Amino acid sequence: SCLLRISRQMEVITEKQDAQPGVLGRLASLFRLPALRKPLPNPGKLEDYNNEVRTALQNVEAFEGIKVAINKGLSPNFLVTHQAMMAGQDDGYEFRANFATENMLMSGRMDGSGVLSAQTQYQLAPNFLTRLQAQLGENKAGSVVIADCELSGSDYFATARLGTGESYGVTYMQSLTQRLSIGLGAEFQGTIMGQPNYRSVTILAGRYNTQHWMASAQLLSVGHLTAGYARRVKDNVIFATELNLNALSMESSCTAGMQLTGQYGTYRGNIDSNGRISSWMEKKILPEISLQFSGELDNSTSKAKYGVGLVVGGQ
């Protein structure tokens, strides 16, 4: 289908890598025996250091009310989506468009309030990707434009970002062994919504992964620590847990959840230490027709929301 073809082209754009190792990778190889000097794997982006945990725990598809989405492929490379939500005060319509080739991806989204989000990325070289993102609305001070680039090697991944509001950021992730990788990053923000809000953050992250489990940790200079663990019990079952600590506010939270994928659908469920329980399930009833069920119960506020969705995909 057009949706699957565009998804695969997006993966090709983001996964192309060079064969040249990084400087830290060369230094790490000096301390290994010649027989053990195998090429190190690419660690991925710093922001994806805990991707396995995030995939199992984050219920990004959570919604309330009734949702209907229709995907229509206008060509092998062009896909449009019409989505309508019926949830009382949150009723609305959203339009999305995606165009992808082997080296380029363009996507856009506009909601009922007139907010436009757009992104374009282009693969200039097998290991160099550029991206431009923008969000435009009625409030000019709230409009954001971000330009970033990614450089990937056989055992490292580096990114740089420049955005409106005097926003800058750089990250670097390096594999030290076949299983261990570490990363460093720095971010600076000058203004938010046109108002001065100068702040800078330094990031230190690491991950250790095996065939069946992975552990990760990230420390921010503002005193925020995040640690995660994910284990693949079976090929289609992942259990994960994450701990968040904030040294400044002396607050902490813990989340545990799972992801189950099968031939006919996907299920995600999680519970956190604040008493919030959420679940999401997608069930295929036909090759290109899926039903979605979403639920969330927050015991701390005694609020609950439930949703049912229908997704229709075209050729």
C-alpha positions in Angstrom: 0.0 0.0 0.0 1.0 3.6 -0.3 1.1 4.0 3.5 3.5 1.1 3.9 5.7 2.3 1.0 6.0 5.8 2.4 6.8 4.3 5.8 9.6 2.2 4.4 11.0 5.1 2.5 11.1 7.2 5.7 13.0 4.4 7.4 15.5 4.3 4.5 16.1 8.0 4.8 16.7 7.9 8.5 18.8 4.7 8.6 21.5 5.3 5.9 24.9 5.1 7.5 28.5 5.6 6.6 31.2 2.9 7.3 33.7 5.3 8.9 34.1 4.9 12.7 34.2 7.9 15.0 37.3 9.1 16.9 36.1 7.6 20.3 35.4 4.3 18.5 39.0 4.2 17.2 40.3 4.9 20.6 38.1 2.2 22.2 39.3 -0.3 19.7 42.9 0.2 20.9 42.0 -1.4 24.2 40.5 -4.5 22.8 42.4 -7.6 21.7 42.9 -7.9 18.0 40.7 -10.9 17.8 37.9 -8.9 19.4 38.2 -5.8 17.3 34.9 -6.2 15.5 33.2 -3.2 13.9 31.0 -1.4 16.4 27.3 -0.8 15.8 25.7 2.6 15.1 24.2 3.8 18.5 21.5 5.9 17.0 20.6 9.5 18.0 21.0 10.7 21.6 17.3 11.5 21.8 16.5 7.8 21.0 18.8 6.4 23.7 15.7 4.8 25.5 13.6 4.1 22.4 12.7 0.6 23.5 11.4 1.9 26.8 9.6 4.8 25.2 7.8 2.6 22.7 6.4 0.3 25.3 5.4 3.0 27.8 4.3 6.1 25.9 0.6 5.9 25.0 1.0 8.6 22.3 -2.2 7.4 20.6 -4.4 8.2 23.6 -7.5 10.1 22.7 -11.1 10.7 23.9 -14.4 10.4 22.1 -14.8 9.1 18.6 -12.0 9.3 16.0 -12.3 8.6 12.3 -9.2 8.6 10.0 -9.1 7.9 6.3 -5.7 7.4 4.6 -5.7 7.8 0.8 -2.8 7.1 -1.5 -2.9 9.5 -4.4 0.3 8.0 -5.9 3.0 5.5 -4.9 4.8 8.4 -3.1 1.9 10.7 -2.0 -0.5 10.0 0.9 -3.2 12.2 2.4 -5.1 11.7 5.7 -8.4 13.1 6.8 -9.1 12.8 10.5 -12.2 13.9 12.4 -12.6 13.9 16.2 -15.9 14.0 18.1 -15.2 14.6 21.7 -17.5 17.4 23.0 -15.4 20.6 23.2 -12.5 19.0 21.5 -14.4 18.3 18.2 -12.2 19.1 15.2 -10.8 18.1 11.8 -7.2 17.5 10.9 -5.6 17.2 7.4 -2.2 15.6 6.8 -0.2 15.1 3.7 3.0 13.1 3.2 5.3 12.9 0.1 8.4 10.6 0.1 11.0 9.5 -2.3 14.2 7.6 -1.7 16.1 10.7 -0.5 13.4 13.2 0.4 10.4 13.4 2.8 7.9 16.2 3.0 5.0 16.2 5.5 2.4 18.7 6.7 -0.5 18.8 9.1 -3.2 21.4 9.7 -5.8 21.2 12.4 -9.2 22.9 12.8 -7.7 25.9 14.7 -5.5 26.8 11.7 -2.2 25.7 13.2 0.1 24.4 10.5 3.0 22.0 11.2 5.3 21.1 8.3 8.6 19.2 7.9 10.9 18.5 5.1 14.1 16.4 5.2 16.6 15.6 2.5 19.4 13.0 2.4 22.3 15.0 0.9 24.7 12.0 1.3 24.4 8.4 2.6 25.4 9.5 6.0 24.2 13.2 6.1 20.6 14.2 6.6 19.1 17.8 6.7 15.7 18.7 8.1 13.6 21.8 8.3 10.6 22.0 10.6 8.0 24.8 11.2 4.9 25.4 13.2 2.8 28.4 12.3 -0.3 29.7 14.0 -2.3 32.9 14.6 0.1 34.0 17.3 3.4 35.0 15.5 5.3 34.9 18.8 4.4 31.2 19.1 5.5 30.3 15.6 8.6 28.1 15.6 11.1 27.3 12.8 13.9 24.7 13.4 16.7 23.6 11.1 18.8 20.6 12.0 21.2 18.1 10.5 22.4 14.6 11.3 25.7 12.9 10.6 25.9 9.2 11.1 28.9 6.8 11.0 29.4 3.2 11.5 29.7 3.7 15.3 28.6 7.2 16.1 25.7 9.7 15.5 26.0 13.5 15.7 23.3 16.1 15.4 23.1 19.9 15.4 20.0 22.2 15.7 19.3 25.9 15.2 15.9 27.4 15.8 13.9 30.6 16.4 14.1 32.1 19.9 17.9 31.8 19.9 17.6 28.0 20.2 20.7 25.9 19.7 21.6 22.3 20.3 24.3 19.7 19.6 24.4 16.0 20.5 26.9 13.2 20.0 26.4 9.4 20.6 29.2 6.9 20.4 29.4 3.1 20.7 32.2 2.0 23.0 31.6 -1.8 22.8 29.1 -4.0 20.9 26.6 -3.4 23.7 27.6 -0.1 25.5 27.2 3.4 24.1 27.3 6.9 25.7 26.3 10.3 24.6 26.8 14.0 25.3 24.6 16.9 24.4 24.1 20.6 25.1 21.1 22.9 24.5 20.5 26.6 24.8 17.2 28.5 24.8 17.1 32.3 24.6 13.4 33.3 24.3 10.0 31.6 24.6 6.9 33.1 23.0 9.0 36.3 22.4 9.9 36.7 26.1 13.5 36.3 27.4 14.0 32.9 29.1 17.7 32.2 29.0 18.6 28.7 30.0 21.1 26.0 29.1 21.2 22.3 29.7 24.0 19.7 29.4 23.0 16.1 28.8 24.8 12.9 29.6 23.2 9.6 28.5 24.2 5.9 28.2 22.7 2.6 27.2 23.6 -1.0 27.5 21.7 -3.5 25.3 21.8 -7.2 24.8 19.7 -9.5 22.6 16.9 -9.7 25.1 17.1 -6.6 27.3 18.4 -3.0 27.5 19.1 -0.5 30.3 19.5 3.2 29.8 20.0 6.4 31.9 20.1 10.1 31.2 21.3 12.9 33.5 20.5 16.6 32.9 22.6 19.4 34.4 19.3 20.8 35.9 19.2 17.8 38.3 16.8 15.5 36.4 17.7 11.8 36.2 15.8 9.3 34.0 16.6 5.5 34.1 14.8 2.8 32.1 14.8 -0.9 31.6 13.1 -2.9 28.8 13.0 -6.7 28.4 11.8 -8.6 25.3 10.1 -11.7 26.8 9.1 -13.0 23.4 9.5 -11.7 19.9 6.2 -9.8 20.2 6.1 -9.0 23.9 8.1 -6.2 25.6 8.0 -5.2 29.3 9.5 -1.9 30.4 9.8 0.3 33.4 11.1 3.9 33.8 12.1 6.0 36.9 12.2 9.8 36.9 13.9 11.8 39.6 14.0 15.6 39.9 16.6 16.8 42.5 15.4 20.4 42.4 11.7 19.7 43.2 12.4 16.5 45.2 9.8 14.7 43.1 10.0 11.2 41.6 7.7 9.0 39.5 7.9 5.4 38.2 6.1 3.9 35.2 5.7 0.3 34.2 4.1 -1.1 31.1 4.1 -3.6 28.2 3.6 -3.8 24.5 2.1 -6.8 22.7 2.1 -7.1 18.9 0.5 -9.8 16.9 -0.7 -10.7 13.5 -4.0 -9.0 14.0 -3.2 -6.0 16.2 -1.1 -4.1 18.8 -1.7 -3.5 22.5 0.0 -1.1 24.9 -0.7 -0.6 28.6 1.0 1.1 31.5 0.5 2.3 35.1 2.5 4.9 37.0 3.2 5.8 40.6 0.7 8.8 40.4 -2.2 6.4 39.9 -2.6 6.9 36.2 -3.6 3.8 34.2 -3.8 3.9 30.4 -4.2 1.4 27.6 -4.4 1.5 23.9 -5.3 -1.3 21.4 -5.5 -1.4 17.6 -7.3 -4.4 16.0 -7.3 -5.1 12.3 -10.6 -6.3 11.1 -9.7 -6.1 7.4 -6.3 -5.7 5.7 -6.8 -1.9 5.5 -9.4 -1.3 8.1 -8.5 -1.0 11.8 -10.4 -0.4 15.0 -8.7 1.5 17.9 -9.7 1.5 21.6 -8.1 4.0 24.1 -8.7 4.4 27.8 -7.1 6.4 30.6 -8.0 6.5 34.3 -6.3 9.1 36.6 -6.9 8.1 40.2 -5.2 11.3 41.5 -7.9 13.5 39.9 -10.7 10.9 39.6 -10.9 11.6 35.9 -11.3 9.1 33.1 -11.4 9.3 29.3 -12.3 6.7 26.7 -12.1 6.7 22.9 -13.0 4.6 19.9 -11.4 5.1 16.5 -11.8 3.8 13.0 -8.8 3.9 10.6 -9.3 3.3 6.9 -6.2 3.0 4.7 -6.3 3.3 0.9 -4.1 1.9 -1.8 
